[in-house]
Amino acid sequence: LQKELLKYKQEARNLQGIKDALQQRLIQQDASVLQLKQELLRANMDKEELHNQNVDLQRKVEERNRLLAEYKKELCQKDRHLQQHQTKLDEMLRQLSEANYQQVDLERELEHKGALLAHCMKREAEE
């Protein structure tokens, strides 16, 4: 009976050792699971933050695209106005050039008539 008792005590110690090892392993696994949950929570928070930043950046891009479209529209209008003013300026320069030619012609004609008048007056004075 004593041998059997020693055998069962030894078996109980072995089983207690196995139980303690398994409990230690369970504690380590629980700690690992807790650490993984914390990492998952951090990853989800980072993911949410990145999503919010992405939404904010998309909103900013859309706003800038809208502003860019407005600026392009204004630029097109200004180009049209500039083209209209350039056309008017070209027309006015052409008219000014014609007026200058007419003025030169009239001045020549005036000089010629003045010379004729002077010549006539000189002839009349001589007569």
ZIDANOR-V903100 format. One line per field, one symbol per residue. ss: DSSP state (h for helix, s for strand, l for the rest). A space follows every 50 residues. Layout:
BEGIN
ss->???
END
This chain:
BEGIN
ss->lhhhhhhhhhhhhhhhhhhhhhhhhhhhhhhhhhhhhhhhhhhhhhhhhh hhhhhhhhhhhhhhhhhhhhhhhhhhhhhhhhhhhhhhhhhhhhhhhhhh hhhhhhhhhhhhhhhhhhhhhhhhhhl
END
